[in-house]
């Protein structure tokens, strides 16, 4: 009787135990129903209580709150959720550097426009109708610079363009200072061919060519680098996850649902192995990505320093005006050299030496060359004006030396900002798993989902990159099949890095240069006649360095207010300081 009573008690306890377990499992499935519906799925897909999980393809096949249909839908959801943080990070990176590209590009274009406007305003005030009648020369000059910035050497051979500009300017000025003579096109061609040997503009063309070449190559290459970054990120971020990655993501994110543990999150190392397997190809970008960023940072340093685009473009009006001044100062010597090398020109029958400046159409800034004209030392003569002119250039040099501090400050603020962003972007691809597997997405310690249960994750964490995934315990990765899209972006980064390094040295080796064959100084025109067909006797004269001798009588005195028109308020203040400092020396 006692034995029977004990058996009844045991049976009752077993019944209650089973009933309690069933109630608990039923409760867990209710939690799953709530969580499942919160994802936007039909709550009726979830069973009211646990079912046999044998048909499941990814999650543990024991007692489960998931059906096969639920597993398929959750697999799609896991694909979306594992891609979302990567997509967000990539989108932020794209947006950051697209904004920086647009900002730099707009900045450089505005500098070009402002430089052209500044030169126009300054030259109208300084040279009057002489400039207006020849304004298309300078307009074409800036249009060519803009085309070179936009399209590179496929559109403009910078060396040849600059040589042609100075040759054309020399031809026009030579006619103006020698208006009493007639010059045929053939004669002027002779003059143009020897522009560099004559050096009528002093050292300005050579220095300006070096400064423009380096600054433009650095600016346009840097902007192209900023263009490439969001493009690479966009293409890489659109690479589809492999089926094995989707399977691993499902197991990590939603298999806890099926066991009724909806709040359980993955272990950090487990998450790292899944993400490193899923992003193995992307991690292989890291080496070339970092090399590219280092090259961008180095070129940014150049833009702040010796290749500063702003410090070249802002004072370009003054530099060209200085070249014109040099031509006028040495016009007698230049004319003599030309007459010796190209022959004595014919007198202009229509020219009468007794005609006034107004009658001949001159403004007084350019006058016909006369061998008898010589500067004097009497007060108020052209020599006095020459002294004032030279003092002006002393002022102007100090002005622009000081105002270029403004140039460096403006561009420096921009480059400092972009350098911070570039440094922050380093190792972006290799650190994606760590960035994603952090915070609320993972569970700290050992109370976490390890892929099969709530327990410690025991597997070794894999390294980054495709080659390190051969033994990944959580994601099957075929290391023999690199992603084609990502490999193409690696090649693009490598090519851009070579361009950036070349630009750092002042060279342009981008693919568009291959079409025009411009090889630095080799493509420069106006450097003298080197062909055997040239007249040897004439070259003998031109090979002699021009005698600076006495300067031209009539000098162009450029007004300081016009010269600094392109500078900001800080530059004007600095020029005022310069005037105050130099005032005692000008008396």
Rosetta blueprint (number, residue, H / E / L):
1 X L
2 X H
3 X H
4 X H
5 X H
6 X H
7 X H
8 X H
9 X H
10 X H
11 X H
12 X H
13 X H
14 X H
15 X H
16 X H
17 X H
18 X H
19 X H
20 X H
21 X H
22 X H
23 X H
24 X H
25 X H
26 X H
27 X H
28 X H
29 X H
30 X H
31 X H
32 X H
33 X H
34 X H
35 X H
36 X H
37 X H
38 X H
39 X L
40 X L
41 X L
42 X L
43 X H
44 X H
45 X H
46 X L
47 X L
48 X L
49 X L
50 X L
51 X E
52 X E
53 X L
54 X L
55 X L
56 X L
57 X L
58 X L
59 X L
60 X L
61 X L
62 X L
63 X E
64 X E
65 X L
66 X L
67 X L
68 X H
69 X H
70 X H
71 X H
72 X H
73 X H
74 X H
75 X H
76 X H
77 X H
78 X H
79 X H
80 X H
81 X H
82 X H
83 X H
84 X H
85 X H
86 X H
87 X H
88 X H
89 X H
90 X H
91 X H
92 X H
93 X H
94 X H
95 X H
96 X H
97 X H
98 X H
99 X H
100 X H
101 X H
102 X H
103 X H
104 X H
105 X H
106 X H
107 X H
108 X H
109 X H
110 X H
111 X H
112 X H
113 X H
114 X H
115 X H
116 X H
117 X H
118 X H
119 X H
120 X H
121 X H
122 X H
123 X H
124 X H
125 X H
126 X H
127 X H
128 X L
129 X H
130 X H
131 X H
132 X H
133 X L
134 X L
135 X H
136 X H
137 X H
138 X H
139 X H
140 X H
141 X H
142 X H
143 X H
144 X H
145 X H
146 X H
147 X H
148 X H
149 X H
150 X H
151 X H
152 X H
153 X H
154 X H
155 X L
156 X L
157 X L
158 X H
159 X H
160 X H
161 X H
162 X H
163 X H
164 X H
165 X H
166 X H
167 X H
168 X H
169 X H
170 X H
171 X H
172 X H
173 X H
174 X H
175 X H
176 X H
177 X H
178 X L
179 X L
180 X L
181 X E
182 X E
183 X L
184 X L
185 X H
186 X H
187 X H
188 X H
189 X H
190 X H
191 X H
192 X H
193 X H
194 X L
195 X H
196 X H
197 X H
198 X H
199 X L
200 X L
201 X L
202 X L
203 X L
204 X H
205 X H
206 X H
207 X H
208 X H
209 X H
210 X H
211 X H
212 X H
213 X H
214 X H
215 X H
216 X H
217 X H
218 X H
219 X H
220 X H
221 X H
222 X H
223 X H
224 X H
225 X H
226 X H
227 X H
228 X H
229 X H
230 X H
231 X H
232 X H
233 X H
234 X H
235 X H
236 X H
237 X H
238 X L
239 X L
240 X L
241 X L
242 X L
243 X H
244 X H
245 X H
246 X H
247 X H
248 X H
249 X H
250 X H
251 X H
252 X H
253 X H
254 X L
255 X H
256 X H
257 X H
258 X H
259 X L
260 X L
261 X L
262 X L
263 X L
264 X L
265 X L
266 X E
267 X E
268 X H
269 X H
270 X H
271 X H
272 X H
273 X H
274 X H
275 X H
276 X H
277 X H
278 X H
279 X L
280 X H
281 X H
282 X H
283 X H
284 X L
285 X L
286 X H
287 X H
288 X H
289 X H
290 X H
291 X H
292 X H
293 X H
294 X H
295 X H
296 X H
297 X H
298 X H
299 X H
300 X H
301 X H
302 X H
303 X H
304 X H
305 X L
306 X L
307 X L
308 X L
309 X H
310 X H
311 X H
312 X H
313 X H
314 X L
315 X L
316 X H
317 X H
318 X H
319 X H
320 X H
321 X H
322 X H
323 X H
324 X H
325 X H
326 X H
327 X H
328 X H
329 X H
330 X L
331 X H
332 X H
333 X H
334 X H
335 X H
336 X H
337 X H
338 X H
339 X H
340 X H
341 X H
342 X H
343 X L
344 X L
345 X L
346 X E
347 X E
348 X L
349 X L
350 X L
351 X L
352 X L
353 X L
354 X L
355 X L
356 X L
357 X H
358 X H
359 X H
360 X H
361 X L
362 X L
363 X L
364 X L
365 X L
366 X L
367 X L
368 X L
369 X L
370 X L
371 X L
372 X L
373 X L
374 X L
375 X L
376 X L
377 X L
378 X L
379 X L
380 X L
381 X L
382 X H
383 X H
384 X H
385 X H
386 X H
387 X H
388 X H
389 X H
390 X H
391 X H
392 X H
393 X H
394 X H
395 X H
396 X H
397 X H
398 X H
399 X H
400 X H
401 X H
402 X H
403 X H
404 X H
405 X H
406 X H
407 X H
408 X H
409 X H
410 X H
411 X H
412 X H
413 X H
414 X H
415 X H
416 X H
417 X H
418 X H
419 X H
420 X H
421 X H
422 X H
423 X H
424 X H
425 X H
426 X L
427 X L
428 X L
429 X L
430 X L
431 X L
432 X H
433 X H
434 X H
435 X H
436 X H
437 X L
438 X L
439 X H
440 X H
441 X H
442 X E
443 X E
444 X L
445 X L
446 X L
447 X L
448 X L
449 X E
450 X L
451 X L
452 X L
453 X L
454 X E
455 X L
456 X L
457 X L
458 X L
459 X L
460 X L
461 X L
462 X L
463 X L
464 X L
465 X L
466 X H
467 X H
468 X H
469 X H
470 X L
471 X L
472 X L
473 X L
474 X L
475 X L
476 X L
477 X L
478 X L
479 X L
480 X L
481 X L
482 X L
483 X L
484 X H
485 X H
486 X H
487 X H
488 X H
489 X H
490 X H
491 X H
492 X H
493 X H
494 X H
495 X H
496 X H
497 X H
498 X H
499 X H
500 X H
501 X H
502 X H
503 X H
504 X H
505 X L
506 X L
507 X L
508 X L
509 X L
510 X L
511 X L
512 X L
513 X H
514 X H
515 X H
516 X H
517 X L
518 X L
519 X L
520 X H
521 X H
522 X H
523 X H
524 X L
525 X L
526 X L
527 X L
528 X L
529 X L
530 X L
531 X L
532 X L
533 X L
534 X L
535 X L
536 X H
537 X H
538 X H
539 X H
540 X H
541 X H
542 X H
543 X L
544 X L
545 X L
546 X L
547 X L
548 X L
549 X L
550 X L
551 X L
552 X L
553 X L
554 X L
555 X L
556 X L
557 X L
558 X L
559 X L
560 X H
561 X H
562 X H
563 X H
564 X L
565 X L
566 X L
567 X L
568 X L
569 X H
570 X H
571 X H
572 X H
573 X H
574 X H
575 X H
576 X H
577 X H
578 X H
579 X H
580 X H
581 X H
582 X H
583 X H
584 X H
585 X H
586 X H
587 X L
